[in-house]
Amino acid sequence: TTHLTPPHAYHHTAPAYFNDSEERSLLRDACLCSTLSLMGSIFVLASWYKFRSLQVFAFRLIAYLALADIGTDTAYLMGDQATGTTKCTVQGVMRIYFNLVAIFLTTVIANLMYQVIVERNFDIANQQAQRPTYMLYAWGLPVLFALLPFSTNNYGNNGAWCSITSSSGSWWGGVLWHVVCLYGPCWAAIAYNITMYLRVHQFVRGLQIASMGLELTETQQREMLRQQATRYQFVERLQLYPLVLVVSWTWATSE
């Protein structure tokens, strides 16, 4: 249920691209999509809470991702707010913060996938021990990024929503914070996720090739197949979440 933010939603030049009627239509469509996304995220959280088999660290990250999406959806559902109002500022901060949380969580998922598949770290206790560090990174670091635009008063209405904008405060600040607080972290996350994907799939492919040349007993073959099935199942369950970031945000931040 990862929330996909349209590329123009962050551009301070949005009013030049859309007239009032088009902006109202854009806002209506975004609210509809946000409502559907919100329902999906709530379903994910309810499923994770109900089924104890899902309450492991890997799927806890998926629940956190759904929670971040709820925050982004809520910001969109706040509608069109005027620059300078408290609601506009809150909406802008929520959009930056929760989108960054979701972006950072995908890198945590990619890192966990690499540790389990390539480094063969199946130690659940070790994964749990790393959780505070992961959470400080994914939920704490975005706070810093979300606060930076306040230094130049660059939160305001940029068309249909409130976010970082150059139409209020410092013009250069609006441009700078777009890159530093959103596009930069997003591009870094995309590069990291792609790197982890390539390493994981290269490793899995190497195992497949190596197993073809081995002479194993029937018991050994069954054990190898079982281990491979466990790895593949883990990859299949988690790989789509970082991939969504790569696909959706690559075009969204390329303009």
Short mmCIF file of the C-alpha atoms (twelve columns), coordinates in Angstrom:
data_MODEL
# 
_entry.id   MODEL 
# 
loop_
_atom_site.group_PDB 
_atom_site.id 
_atom_site.type_symbol 
_atom_site.label_atom_id 
_atom_site.label_alt_id 
_atom_site.label_comp_id 
_atom_site.label_asym_id 
_atom_site.label_seq_id 
_atom_site.Cartn_x 
_atom_site.Cartn_y 
_atom_site.Cartn_z 
_atom_site.pdbx_PDB_model_num 
ATOM 1   C CA . THR A 1   0.000   0.000   0.000   1 
ATOM 2   C CA . THR A 2   2.997   2.282   -0.433  1 
ATOM 3   C CA . HIS A 3   1.718   5.765   -1.169  1 
ATOM 4   C CA . LEU A 4   2.857   7.115   -4.531  1 
ATOM 5   C CA . THR A 5   3.229   10.890  -4.573  1 
ATOM 6   C CA . PRO A 6   2.765   12.463  -8.016  1 
ATOM 7   C CA . PRO A 7   5.925   14.298  -9.141  1 
ATOM 8   C CA . HIS A 8   4.248   17.698  -9.496  1 
ATOM 9   C CA . ALA A 9   2.955   17.494  -5.938  1 
ATOM 10  C CA . TYR A 10  6.329   18.711  -4.684  1 
ATOM 11  C CA . HIS A 11  7.119   21.245  -7.374  1 
ATOM 12  C CA . HIS A 12  6.806   24.875  -6.374  1 
ATOM 13  C CA . THR A 13  5.869   25.630  -9.999  1 
ATOM 14  C CA . ALA A 14  2.684   23.549  -9.871  1 
ATOM 15  C CA . PRO A 15  0.372   26.557  -10.336 1 
ATOM 16  C CA . ALA A 16  2.016   27.214  -13.714 1 
ATOM 17  C CA . TYR A 17  1.154   23.716  -14.874 1 
ATOM 18  C CA . PHE A 18  -2.465  23.482  -13.674 1 
ATOM 19  C CA . ASN A 19  -5.403  25.880  -13.650 1 
ATOM 20  C CA . ASP A 20  -7.887  26.017  -10.761 1 
ATOM 21  C CA . SER A 21  -10.194 23.426  -12.309 1 
ATOM 22  C CA . GLU A 22  -7.348  20.997  -12.936 1 
ATOM 23  C CA . GLU A 23  -6.020  21.473  -9.407  1 
ATOM 24  C CA . ARG A 24  -9.461  20.700  -7.951  1 
ATOM 25  C CA . SER A 25  -9.628  17.577  -10.097 1 
ATOM 26  C CA . LEU A 26  -6.128  16.590  -9.017  1 
ATOM 27  C CA . LEU A 27  -7.028  17.107  -5.359  1 
ATOM 28  C CA . ARG A 28  -10.219 15.062  -5.722  1 
ATOM 29  C CA . ASP A 29  -8.377  12.179  -7.378  1 
ATOM 30  C CA . ALA A 30  -5.614  12.290  -4.769  1 
ATOM 31  C CA . CYS A 31  -8.163  12.170  -1.957  1 
ATOM 32  C CA . LEU A 32  -9.817  9.159   -3.587  1 
ATOM 33  C CA . CYS A 33  -6.494  7.347   -3.991  1 
ATOM 34  C CA . SER A 34  -5.516  8.274   -0.444  1 
ATOM 35  C CA . THR A 35  -8.771  6.858   0.879   1 
ATOM 36  C CA . LEU A 36  -8.172  3.557   -0.913  1 
ATOM 37  C CA . SER A 37  -4.557  3.518   0.258   1 
ATOM 38  C CA . LEU A 38  -5.684  4.259   3.807   1 
ATOM 39  C CA . MET A 39  -8.107  1.323   3.733   1 
ATOM 40  C CA . GLY A 40  -5.389  -0.967  2.397   1 
ATOM 41  C CA . SER A 41  -2.918  0.145   5.064   1 
ATOM 42  C CA . ILE A 42  -5.464  -0.426  7.823   1 
ATOM 43  C CA . PHE A 43  -6.114  -3.922  6.430   1 
ATOM 44  C CA . VAL A 44  -2.357  -4.656  6.486   1 
ATOM 45  C CA . LEU A 45  -2.077  -3.501  10.097  1 
ATOM 46  C CA . ALA A 46  -5.165  -5.481  11.142  1 
ATOM 47  C CA . SER A 47  -3.820  -8.640  9.467   1 
ATOM 48  C CA . TRP A 48  -0.412  -8.222  11.073  1 
ATOM 49  C CA . TYR A 49  -2.012  -7.754  14.488  1 
ATOM 50  C CA . LYS A 50  -4.405  -10.703 14.145  1 
ATOM 51  C CA . PHE A 51  -2.055  -13.364 12.794  1 
ATOM 52  C CA . ARG A 52  0.777   -14.172 15.170  1 
ATOM 53  C CA . SER A 53  2.732   -15.898 12.398  1 
ATOM 54  C CA . LEU A 54  3.217   -12.452 10.851  1 
ATOM 55  C CA . GLN A 55  4.513   -10.840 14.045  1 
ATOM 56  C CA . VAL A 56  8.178   -11.349 13.237  1 
ATOM 57  C CA . PHE A 57  10.666  -8.567  12.641  1 
ATOM 58  C CA . ALA A 58  10.501  -8.726  8.833   1 
ATOM 59  C CA . PHE A 59  6.735   -8.323  8.759   1 
ATOM 60  C CA . ARG A 60  6.821   -5.789  11.570  1 
ATOM 61  C CA . LEU A 61  8.678   -3.600  9.060   1 
ATOM 62  C CA . ILE A 62  5.790   -4.032  6.617   1 
ATOM 63  C CA . ALA A 63  3.391   -2.945  9.369   1 
ATOM 64  C CA . TYR A 64  5.549   0.118   10.019  1 
ATOM 65  C CA . LEU A 65  5.478   0.879   6.304   1 
ATOM 66  C CA . ALA A 66  1.670   0.715   6.338   1 
ATOM 67  C CA . LEU A 67  1.645   3.039   9.354   1 
ATOM 68  C CA . ALA A 68  3.801   5.564   7.492   1 
ATOM 69  C CA . ASP A 69  1.420   5.373   4.538   1 
ATOM 70  C CA . ILE A 70  -1.488  6.161   6.856   1 
ATOM 71  C CA . GLY A 71  0.339   9.335   7.871   1 
ATOM 72  C CA . THR A 72  0.850   10.359  4.236   1 
ATOM 73  C CA . ASP A 73  -2.762  9.528   3.350   1 
ATOM 74  C CA . THR A 74  -4.008  11.619  6.261   1 
ATOM 75  C CA . ALA A 75  -1.972  14.580  5.028   1 
ATOM 76  C CA . TYR A 76  -3.538  14.352  1.557   1 
ATOM 77  C CA . LEU A 77  -7.020  14.077  3.011   1 
ATOM 78  C CA . MET A 78  -6.514  17.403  4.782   1 
ATOM 79  C CA . GLY A 79  -7.192  19.026  1.412   1 
ATOM 80  C CA . ASP A 80  -6.078  22.372  0.011   1 
ATOM 81  C CA . GLN A 81  -4.809  24.668  2.770   1 
ATOM 82  C CA . ALA A 82  -3.680  28.299  2.604   1 
ATOM 83  C CA . THR A 83  -0.035  29.260  3.089   1 
ATOM 84  C CA . GLY A 84  0.672   30.541  6.578   1 
ATOM 85  C CA . THR A 85  -2.043  28.572  8.334   1 
ATOM 86  C CA . THR A 86  -1.299  25.964  10.976  1 
ATOM 87  C CA . LYS A 87  -3.070  23.269  8.937   1 
ATOM 88  C CA . CYS A 88  -0.911  24.059  5.908   1 
ATOM 89  C CA . THR A 89  2.270   23.769  7.943   1 
ATOM 90  C CA . VAL A 90  1.131   20.520  9.551   1 
ATOM 91  C CA . GLN A 91  0.197   19.079  6.169   1 
ATOM 92  C CA . GLY A 92  3.545   20.028  4.666   1 
ATOM 93  C CA . VAL A 93  5.529   18.540  7.535   1 
ATOM 94  C CA . MET A 94  3.455   15.341  7.493   1 
ATOM 95  C CA . ARG A 95  3.966   14.865  3.766   1 
ATOM 96  C CA . ILE A 96  7.728   15.254  4.004   1 
ATOM 97  C CA . TYR A 97  8.104   13.268  7.220   1 
ATOM 98  C CA . PHE A 98  5.941   10.245  6.447   1 
ATOM 99  C CA . ASN A 99  7.168   9.936   2.860   1 
ATOM 100 C CA . LEU A 100 10.739  9.891   4.166   1 
ATOM 101 C CA . VAL A 101 9.830   7.300   6.806   1 
ATOM 102 C CA . ALA A 102 8.419   5.040   4.080   1 
ATOM 103 C CA . ILE A 103 11.496  5.607   1.899   1 
ATOM 104 C CA . PHE A 104 13.897  4.819   4.736   1 
ATOM 105 C CA . LEU A 105 11.927  1.721   5.751   1 
ATOM 106 C CA . THR A 106 12.392  0.260   2.266   1 
ATOM 107 C CA . THR A 107 16.163  0.504   2.746   1 
ATOM 108 C CA . VAL A 108 15.836  -1.290  6.086   1 
ATOM 109 C CA . ILE A 109 13.880  -4.050  4.332   1 
ATOM 110 C CA . ALA A 110 16.508  -4.256  1.572   1 
ATOM 111 C CA . ASN A 111 19.283  -4.453  4.182   1 
ATOM 112 C CA . LEU A 112 17.479  -7.187  6.116   1 
ATOM 113 C CA . MET A 113 16.951  -9.150  2.910   1 
ATOM 114 C CA . TYR A 114 20.685  -8.906  2.178   1 
ATOM 115 C CA . GLN A 115 21.645  -10.013 5.691   1 
ATOM 116 C CA . VAL A 116 19.373  -13.057 5.642   1 
ATOM 117 C CA . ILE A 117 20.106  -14.232 2.093   1 
ATOM 118 C CA . VAL A 118 23.739  -13.284 1.464   1 
ATOM 119 C CA . GLU A 119 25.210  -13.132 4.961   1 
ATOM 120 C CA . ARG A 120 22.941  -15.977 6.151   1 
ATOM 121 C CA . ASN A 121 22.025  -14.169 9.322   1 
ATOM 122 C CA . PHE A 122 19.031  -16.186 10.514  1 
ATOM 123 C CA . ASP A 123 19.526  -15.174 14.156  1 
ATOM 124 C CA . ILE A 124 16.166  -13.762 15.222  1 
ATOM 125 C CA . ALA A 125 17.630  -12.406 18.469  1 
ATOM 126 C CA . ASN A 126 20.279  -10.522 16.501  1 
ATOM 127 C CA . GLN A 127 17.643  -9.015  14.231  1 
ATOM 128 C CA . GLN A 128 15.618  -7.928  17.253  1 
ATOM 129 C CA . ALA A 129 18.725  -6.375  18.806  1 
ATOM 130 C CA . GLN A 130 19.184  -4.229  15.706  1 
ATOM 131 C CA . ARG A 131 15.593  -2.998  15.768  1 
ATOM 132 C CA . PRO A 132 16.229  0.129   17.925  1 
ATOM 133 C CA . THR A 133 18.949  1.252   15.498  1 
ATOM 134 C CA . TYR A 134 16.721  0.627   12.503  1 
ATOM 135 C CA . MET A 135 13.818  2.484   14.101  1 
ATOM 136 C CA . LEU A 136 15.963  5.462   15.109  1 
ATOM 137 C CA . TYR A 137 17.143  5.676   11.517  1 
ATOM 138 C CA . ALA A 138 13.744  5.186   9.840   1 
ATOM 139 C CA . TRP A 139 11.558  7.198   12.241  1 
ATOM 140 C CA . GLY A 140 14.062  9.584   13.840  1 
ATOM 141 C CA . LEU A 141 16.192  10.866  10.951  1 
ATOM 142 C CA . PRO A 142 13.161  12.107  8.948   1 
ATOM 143 C CA . VAL A 143 12.363  14.461  11.841  1 
ATOM 144 C CA . LEU A 144 15.581  16.360  11.122  1 
ATOM 145 C CA . PHE A 145 14.815  16.614  7.416   1 
ATOM 146 C CA . ALA A 146 11.238  17.751  8.083   1 
ATOM 147 C CA . LEU A 147 12.455  20.541  10.386  1 
ATOM 148 C CA . LEU A 148 15.065  22.008  8.027   1 
ATOM 149 C CA . PRO A 149 12.617  24.010  5.818   1 
ATOM 150 C CA . PHE A 150 11.493  25.945  8.912   1 
ATOM 151 C CA . SER A 151 14.909  27.635  8.955   1 
ATOM 152 C CA . THR A 152 13.993  29.540  5.765   1 
ATOM 153 C CA . ASN A 153 10.196  29.544  6.141   1 
ATOM 154 C CA . ASN A 154 9.681   27.343  3.081   1 
ATOM 155 C CA . TYR A 155 6.545   25.427  4.007   1 
ATOM 156 C CA . GLY A 156 3.507   26.632  2.081   1 
ATOM 157 C CA . ASN A 157 0.897   25.854  -0.557  1 
ATOM 158 C CA . ASN A 158 2.500   24.743  -3.808  1 
ATOM 159 C CA . GLY A 159 -0.619  24.147  -5.876  1 
ATOM 160 C CA . ALA A 160 -3.022  21.568  -4.538  1 
ATOM 161 C CA . TRP A 161 -1.307  20.769  -1.234  1 
ATOM 162 C CA . CYS A 162 1.125   22.259  1.226   1 
ATOM 163 C CA . SER A 163 4.729   21.115  1.155   1 
ATOM 164 C CA . ILE A 164 8.176   22.612  0.629   1 
ATOM 165 C CA . THR A 165 7.786   25.562  -1.736  1 
ATOM 166 C CA . SER A 166 9.782   28.494  -3.092  1 
ATOM 167 C CA . SER A 167 6.717   30.722  -3.244  1 
ATOM 168 C CA . SER A 168 7.099   31.530  0.452   1 
ATOM 169 C CA . GLY A 169 10.265  32.302  2.365   1 
ATOM 170 C CA . SER A 170 13.587  32.007  0.581   1 
ATOM 171 C CA . TRP A 171 13.522  31.013  -3.105  1 
ATOM 172 C CA . TRP A 172 16.905  29.294  -2.931  1 
ATOM 173 C CA . GLY A 173 15.824  27.654  0.320   1 
ATOM 174 C CA . GLY A 174 12.841  26.077  -1.427  1 
ATOM 175 C CA . VAL A 175 15.070  24.654  -4.144  1 
ATOM 176 C CA . LEU A 176 17.712  23.509  -1.654  1 
ATOM 177 C CA . TRP A 177 15.273  21.784  0.707   1 
ATOM 178 C CA . HIS A 178 13.556  19.992  -2.175  1 
ATOM 179 C CA . VAL A 179 16.876  18.306  -2.929  1 
ATOM 180 C CA . VAL A 180 18.198  17.893  0.615   1 
ATOM 181 C CA . CYS A 181 14.964  16.881  2.349   1 
ATOM 182 C CA . LEU A 182 13.296  14.738  -0.315  1 
ATOM 183 C CA . TYR A 183 14.991  14.078  -3.634  1 
ATOM 184 C CA . GLY A 184 18.479  13.474  -2.213  1 
ATOM 185 C CA . PRO A 185 17.402  10.853  0.357   1 
ATOM 186 C CA . CYS A 186 15.099  9.297   -2.228  1 
ATOM 187 C CA . TRP A 187 17.851  8.963   -4.855  1 
ATOM 188 C CA . ALA A 188 20.234  7.553   -2.251  1 
ATOM 189 C CA . ALA A 189 17.603  4.997   -1.183  1 
ATOM 190 C CA . ILE A 190 16.949  4.003   -4.794  1 
ATOM 191 C CA . ALA A 191 20.679  3.447   -5.398  1 
ATOM 192 C CA . TYR A 192 21.009  1.432   -2.193  1 
ATOM 193 C CA . ASN A 193 17.959  -0.743  -2.910  1 
ATOM 194 C CA . ILE A 194 19.131  -1.490  -6.447  1 
ATOM 195 C CA . THR A 195 22.578  -2.448  -5.107  1 
ATOM 196 C CA . MET A 196 21.071  -4.804  -2.521  1 
ATOM 197 C CA . TYR A 197 18.785  -6.351  -5.156  1 
ATOM 198 C CA . LEU A 198 21.666  -7.042  -7.507  1 
ATOM 199 C CA . ARG A 199 23.787  -8.598  -4.749  1 
ATOM 200 C CA . VAL A 200 20.955  -10.791 -3.471  1 
ATOM 201 C CA . HIS A 201 19.934  -12.083 -6.893  1 
ATOM 202 C CA . GLN A 202 23.559  -12.596 -7.913  1 
ATOM 203 C CA . PHE A 203 24.091  -14.662 -4.779  1 
ATOM 204 C CA . VAL A 204 20.936  -16.729 -5.310  1 
ATOM 205 C CA . ARG A 205 21.885  -17.320 -8.943  1 
ATOM 206 C CA . GLY A 206 25.345  -18.442 -7.848  1 
ATOM 207 C CA . LEU A 207 23.829  -20.969 -5.459  1 
ATOM 208 C CA . GLN A 208 21.678  -22.384 -8.239  1 
ATOM 209 C CA . ILE A 209 24.645  -22.816 -10.553 1 
ATOM 210 C CA . ALA A 210 26.829  -24.312 -7.820  1 
ATOM 211 C CA . SER A 211 24.171  -26.842 -6.817  1 
ATOM 212 C CA . MET A 212 23.948  -28.193 -10.359 1 
ATOM 213 C CA . GLY A 213 27.490  -29.563 -10.226 1 
ATOM 214 C CA . LEU A 214 27.234  -31.259 -6.844  1 
ATOM 215 C CA . GLU A 215 26.776  -34.966 -6.309  1 
ATOM 216 C CA . LEU A 216 24.510  -35.218 -3.298  1 
ATOM 217 C CA . THR A 217 22.614  -37.954 -1.532  1 
ATOM 218 C CA . GLU A 218 18.839  -37.832 -1.564  1 
ATOM 219 C CA . THR A 219 18.800  -36.504 2.019   1 
ATOM 220 C CA . GLN A 220 21.309  -33.783 1.159   1 
ATOM 221 C CA . GLN A 221 19.320  -32.804 -1.925  1 
ATOM 222 C CA . ARG A 222 16.139  -32.484 0.126   1 
ATOM 223 C CA . GLU A 223 17.942  -30.331 2.708   1 
ATOM 224 C CA . MET A 224 19.417  -28.085 0.003   1 
ATOM 225 C CA . LEU A 225 16.041  -27.699 -1.656  1 
ATOM 226 C CA . ARG A 226 14.489  -26.860 1.699   1 
ATOM 227 C CA . GLN A 227 17.086  -24.159 2.374   1 
ATOM 228 C CA . GLN A 228 16.706  -22.720 -1.114  1 
ATOM 229 C CA . ALA A 229 12.910  -22.681 -0.769  1 
ATOM 230 C CA . THR A 230 13.255  -20.788 2.540   1 
ATOM 231 C CA . ARG A 231 15.508  -18.191 0.933   1 
ATOM 232 C CA . TYR A 232 13.288  -17.788 -2.129  1 
ATOM 233 C CA . GLN A 233 10.178  -17.452 0.017   1 
ATOM 234 C CA . PHE A 234 11.832  -14.747 2.115   1 
ATOM 235 C CA . VAL A 235 12.956  -12.840 -0.997  1 
ATOM 236 C CA . GLU A 236 9.560   -13.128 -2.661  1 
ATOM 237 C CA . ARG A 237 7.770   -11.792 0.424   1 
ATOM 238 C CA . LEU A 238 9.971   -8.735  0.908   1 
ATOM 239 C CA . GLN A 239 11.471  -7.823  -2.462  1 
ATOM 240 C CA . LEU A 240 8.433   -5.969  -3.811  1 
ATOM 241 C CA . TYR A 241 8.483   -3.268  -1.143  1 
ATOM 242 C CA . PRO A 242 11.884  -1.734  -1.990  1 
ATOM 243 C CA . LEU A 243 11.086  -2.312  -5.674  1 
ATOM 244 C CA . VAL A 244 7.984   -0.109  -5.406  1 
ATOM 245 C CA . LEU A 245 10.218  2.739   -4.262  1 
ATOM 246 C CA . VAL A 246 12.590  2.238   -7.194  1 
ATOM 247 C CA . VAL A 247 9.821   2.134   -9.797  1 
ATOM 248 C CA . SER A 248 7.554   4.895   -8.472  1 
ATOM 249 C CA . TRP A 249 10.045  7.474   -7.253  1 
ATOM 250 C CA . THR A 250 12.525  7.150   -10.140 1 
ATOM 251 C CA . TRP A 251 10.176  8.812   -12.621 1 
ATOM 252 C CA . ALA A 252 8.594   11.009  -9.940  1 
ATOM 253 C CA . THR A 253 11.914  12.708  -9.112  1 
ATOM 254 C CA . SER A 254 13.438  12.756  -12.590 1 
ATOM 255 C CA . GLU A 255 11.773  15.962  -13.740 1 
# 
